[in-house]
Amino acid sequence: EIKEHSEQVSNTARIVRDINEEQKKKDAITESLVGLKKALAEAHAHYGELQYEQHKVWASQIARESLKEGKKCLVCGSTEHPFPSDEEEGEDSELAVAQEAVDEARQNDERAKTEKARLTKSINDKRSMINLTEVDELPNASELEDEADALRDLYELKLAGKTLVETLSAAQ
């Protein structure tokens, strides 16, 4: 019984250490989620700005292509077009890069949320293995290991005592 109890206490200590490690990882992920959400919002904002600029370029290209001498301009209504713009401001590649940044930020956010959920489940499963609810305080792993060591020592003393009694009986 002493040996079994020692193994149970030792196993509980291992589980408590695992829970503590997973909780540290979960806390770090929770902190990083704030930054990841900010990065995602910034990526969305940048993409939106580039998309707006791209739409302005497309609109100006459509207006420029519609200019015909003697016909009214779609924008200002003038029939004279002395200086049509020939700018090529926006680039589709910038927009694609911004979209990739949005996608990457979204994936990082999702991965962090998934890992946080996995850790939460793992922690709860391990807590239930040692009969603790979510609100119960975790025992101190070092104290549990000390208890397991003491129980192992007690077991060895009991065995030594039994051996001595058997040796004494045999000697008598």
N, C-alpha and C positions, 0 to 999 in steps of 0.2 A: 504494500500500500504506500509505503514511504517513497519507494522508487517511482511508482506511477504518479504520485502527487508531485514529485520533483520534476518529472517529465512534463506534466501539465503546466506547472508554474514556468518552466523554461520555455515551453511553447507559447504561453501567454506573453512572456517577455519579448519573444521574437515577433509576435503579432503586434504588440504595442510599438515596438521599434519600427516595424513596417508602416503602421498607421501614422506614426510621427513623420516618417520620411515622405509618405504620400501627401500628408497634410501640408508639409513645407512646399512640395511641388504645386499643390493646388493653390496655396496662397500666392506663390509666384505667378502662376497663370492668371489668377484673379487680378493681380496688380497689372500684369501685361495687357489684359483685356482693355483697360482704360486707354492705353497707348494705341492698341490695335484699332479700337473704335475711332479714335481721333485720326489715325492714319487713313482709315477707310473714309471718314467724312472729308478729309482733305483731298484724297484721291478723287472722290465724287465731285467735289467742288472744282478741282482743276479740270477734270474731264468736262464738266458742264461749261466752264469758261471756254475751253478749246472748241467745244461743240458749237457754242454760240458764235465764236469767231469764224468757224468753218461755215456756218450758215450765212453769215454776213458776206463772206467771200463768194459763196455760191450765188447769193442774191445779186451781188454786184456783177458776177459773170453773166447771169441771165439778163440783167438789165443792159450790160454792155453789148451782149450778142443781139439784143432786140433793137439796138440803135440803127436806124436807117435814115439816111439823109432826107430831110423833108417830112419825116414822120415824128409824131410826138414821143417824147421820152416817157417811159413807164413810171419813172420816179418823179421828175419835175414838170413834165408836160411841155418842155421846150422843143421846138422843131429844129433848132440849131445845136449841133454837138461839136463845139470847137476843140475840146480837150478830153476825150474819153479816157478813163483810167485804164491802165494795162497792168495793174498790180496783181501779183500772185501772192497774197499774204499767207493764208492758212495752208497747212499741209496735212494730207490724210495720215501721213506717217506719225505726226505728233499726236493726232487723235488716237491712233492705234496704240501708241506707247502709253498714253493716258488710260486707255481702256484696259490694257494689260496691267497697269498699276492698280486699277480698281479691282480687277479680277484677283490679283495676287493678294491685295489687302483683304478682300472678302474671304479668300481661301485661308489666309492666316487666322482671321477671326473665327471662322468655322472650325478649323483644326484646334484652336485653343478652347473653344466651347466644348468640342467633342472630348478632348483630353480632360477637361475639368469635370465633365459628366462621368467619364470613365473612372476618374480618381474618386469622385464622390461615391459612386456605386461600390468600388473596391473598399473604400474606408468603411462604409456602412456594413458591407458583408463581413469584413474582419471584426468590426465591433460586435456584430451579432454572434460571431464564432466564440467570442470571449464573454458573451452574455451582457453586453453593454448597449444601452440605447444611445441615440444621437446626443442626448443631453447629459448622459453620465460622463463624469470626468475620467480620463484615462489614468490608470495606475502608473506609477513610476517604474520604468523598465529596469533601471539599475537596482531598485529595491527588490523587484521580482527576481532578478538574476542572483542577487545576494541570498534571497530565500531559497532558490533552487540549489545553490551551492551548499547552503547549510543543510538542506534536506539530503543531498547526496552524501555529505559528511556523516550525517546521522545514520543513513543507510549503511555506509561502510563500517561505522562503529557497531551497529547492530549485528552485522555479519561477523565482525571480529569478535564480538561478545559471544555470539552463537558458537563460533569456532572454538573459542576458549572453553565454553561450557562442555562442548563435545569432547575436546581434548582432555579436560579434567575428568569427565566420566570414563573415558577410555583408559586414562592413567590409573584411576581407582580400581 
